[in-house]
Amino acid sequence: CRDISYPTALPGVSVIIPFRNEAWSTLLRTVHSVVNRTPSRYLQEIILVDDASEADYLRNKLDMYIAHLPNVRVSRLRSQQGLSIARQLGIDSAKSDVIVVMDSHFEVADKWYQPMAKRLMEDSYLLLIPVVDTIDHLTFQYYPSKIVPESMDTASFDFYLGQTRSFMNKNYTKTLKKPVTVPINMLHSSGDFTVKETKDSPAGSTTTTAKKETPKSEKNENTSTRDTYQRNKEDQTPKHKVGDISERLDVRRRNNCTSFQAYLDTISKLINIYVPNHLQASGVVSIESSFTRSWQISPSRSPCT
């Protein structure tokens, strides 16, 4: 990476940071890392989108603090709308052609923007997800990511819509050139961020602070995207109700989106993934060992097929 040079004539960027009740120091760590590690000629603005935070320090105190920072502003939602709508509010008000969306518990590294901006100049239709390292949420210990083609994995999801990691197919990774560009990311989780050029047009390094899992609504996403495979999830969560997904289905029709099966056929050539296509039975496996008792950990209990 030290031998790679980047053009100076890169496009400006709008950075969107949605948040709700984020810790004061964590939010400022994110903002200051972007301000300090993005050349001023590229950083056009930082838009903080407050999804109706309840913490008092995220109101007047935050407004007064960012008033002294260049090109930083806050947009606020009157009621909680969720992460996706908060992101979209920031995107709609962005001024730059290049938009970066990141969580409020990030810290960007030096030269984080230049590699992605260069890729966008080469292909403006890319949606980029960078390498994301980890900061321990208790100790703030930094854990860098290592990309090794022989054991490369990628963010993915299981058929219960839980985030997981999947190893890349070795026959495929042998064809990759160095430096390695991760070719596919099945899952764009809230901890990653995306870069896309222009709001209307159809790998730097960052870190994210690990957070404990929080409950999420999954049934609508399951029904609107996964076609016949949705029954695998419904068998395990029969009490979940489906909301109005007509708009999402209409988006698929308008854009002539392929089926979920076509998606599976594509990624199965790139990663090692089990597809529960013809289930013979389903149930739950529970394991309790001396390890769980000695560490006072609750026995694991996971659905299986």
N, C-alpha and C positions, 0 to 999 in steps of 0.2 A: 504493500500500500504506500510506502514511503516513496516509491519510484513512480507512482501514478500522479500525473498532473491534470488539473482541471481548468477549463477555459474561465477567464474572468468575466466574460460577457454572459452571465447566467441570468435567468429571469428572477424577478422579485417574488417573494413568498408571503402568503397570509397564513399564520399559524392559529388554528382554532383549538381552544382548550375548554371543553365543557366540564363542569364540576357541580357537585352537590355536597355540602357539609364536609368539604375536604379540610384536612388539618392545615393550619396556617403555615407552618414551616414547610410542609410538603408542597403546598401550592406555590409558595414563593421560590422554593428550590427549582421547581419546574420552570417558572417564568424567568428567573434570573439565568438559568442555564441556557435558555433560548436567546435571551438578550446578550449574554456575554460570549456565547460561542457561535453566533451567527453574524457574519460580516454585515455591517450596517447598510451596505449598498444592496444587499439582498433582502434583508428583513423589512418588509413594508409595513406589517402590523401584526400584533398579537391580539386576538379577540378572546376574552374570557367569557364564557356563557354560563351564567348562574342558573341552574335548574331549581329555582325557588329554595335556596338554602335557608335553614332555620337558625344557623349559628350567627350571633350578633357580629362577630369579628369579620364576617364576610360581607358586611354591608358598608356602613360609613367608613370604618377603619380601612377596608380594602380599597374603597374609592380614593381615600386620601393618600394611601400608599402608592398606588399605581399612577397617581397624578404626576409623580416625579419620575416616572419611567417613560422612555421614548416609545411612541407608537403602540401603547398598550391601552386597551379600553375594555369595559365590561358591558355585556348585554344581559338583561335579566328577564326570566320568565316569571309571570305572576303566580303561576301554580306549577306544581311538578308535572312535567311532560315526559320525562324519561330521556335516556342518553341519546337515542337516535334523533329525536326532535330537537334536542339542544344542539347537537352537532349540526343539523340542517339549518338551524337559525343562524349559526355562525357562518356556514358556507354561503347562505343566501346574501349575507351582508359583506362578504369578503370583497376586497378591491383587486387583489392580485390574480393573475392567470394561474398561478400554481398555488394549490391549497394543501396544507398539511393539517391533519387532525390528530391530536394526541391526547392521552389521558392526563389528569392533573397530578399524577404521581410519577412523572418522567424526569429524567435528566439526560439531556443530549450531550454527546461527546464532541470534541473538536472535529471540524470538517464533517459534521453530520449531514449537512445539506448538499454540499457540492456533488457527491457521487450520485445522489438521486436526481438532482437538477440536470446533470449531464445525461443521465438515462432518458429523462423526459425530452430533452432536446433531440435525442436520437429517435425517439418514438413517443409522440404526444398522446397516444392512446393507452399508455401503460398506467396501471394502478399499482404502486410500489409499496411493498411492506419490507422494512429494513430488518437487519439483524437486531434483536432486542436482548440485551443482557439483563441480569437480575440484581436487584438490591434487596437484601433480606429485610423484611418489614419490622423485625425486632432489633437487629444489630446494625443495620445499614451496611453490612458486609457486601462488597461488590464481587459478583461472580460473572466473569466474561464468558461469552459463548465461543465455542470452537467449532468451525465448520470443517469437518473431515469427510471427504467424499465417500470413503469406504464405510462410514457409519453415519451417514447423513440422515437426519430425521426432519420432520416438518410438523407444524401445528395441524391438528385435524380434530374430528369429532366422532363420537360413537353414535350408535343408532338410538340412544336415549338423549342425544343432543348435549352430551357432556364433553368438555374439552379434554383432549388427550394428545399423544404424540404418536406418529407413525413413521416407521423407517422407510427410506426410499429404496426402490428396487435396485439391487446392486448392478444388474445388467444395464440399467439406465444410467446410474451414476458414473459408470466407467466411460460413458460417452461425453461427460462434461469436461469443459476446458477450464484451465486455471487462469486467473483467479475465479473461483467457483461462484456462479450466480444461482441462488436457489430458484428452481424453475417453477415451483408451484407451492401455494400455501392454501390448503383446503379450508382453513378456518381463519377468518379475520376477527380475532378476539378483541375485546375492548382494551386490552393492554397494549396491543400493537397500534401503529397509526398508518394512515395511508397518505399517499401523495398523488394528486391527479392534476393534470393541466387543463385549465379552463373549466368553468362550471357548466358549460354547455356542450363540450366535446364528449361524443360517445366514450452500492448498498452501504449507506452510512450506518453509524452505530449509535444506539441509544440504550438507556437502561430504564427499567421499570421496577417500582417497588411492589413486591409480591403482596397480595391481599388475600384474606380468607374468603372462601366462597360465600356468595350471597344468593338467596332464592331468586329465580328468574321465571318469567312466563315463557313457555316453550311451545304450547299446543298450536298457536296460530302459525308460527314459523314452520312447524312440522307439517301441518296440513297444506300450506300454500306452496311448499317447495318440493316435498319428497314424494308426491304422487302416491302410488300404491304401497310404498314402504312405510307410510304413516301408521299402518295397522300394527306394526311391531311395537311402536311407542304406545299406541292406544291400549294395547293388551295389558301393558304394565301400569297405565295411568287412566283407567276408565272414567274417573270422576272429573277429569279436566274437560272444560267446555271450550268449544271453538267460537271465537268472536267473528266479527265481520272481516272477511279476507277478500272481499270482492275486488277491492282496489289492487291488491297484490296479484291476484289472478289475472286481472286486466293488464297489468304491466307485462306479465309473461306472454299474454296473447299479442299485445301490440308490438313487442320486440321479437316475436317468433322464437321464443326461448325453447331450447331443446328439452327433452324430458330428463328427469332425475336419473333414469337408467343410462342415458347417454353420458351424463356426468360421471357416473360410476364406471362406465366402460373406459372413459378417458383416464381417470386417475388410477385405475387398477393396473395400468401399464407403467405407472411411475412410482407407486408406493405399494407397500404390502398392507393390504386391508382385507378384513373378513366381511363379506356381505351376507347377512342372514336372509337369503332369498327364499329358501324352502324350509321353513321351520317345522320340525317334527314334534317339538315339545318346548315348554318354557317353564321357568320356576326361579327359585332363589337358593343360593348356596351360602351357608354361614360357616365361618371358621373361627374357632377360639383356640388359642395356643398358649403355652407358658410365656411366650414373648408378650402377648397382649396383656396377660395378667400382671407380669412383672413391671410393665410400663404403664399400667392402669389405663390401657387403651380399650375402648369398647370393641367387642368382636365385630369383624367386618361382615357386611351383609350386602350382597350385590345381586341384581337380576342377572339371569343367565339364559341363554337360548341354546 
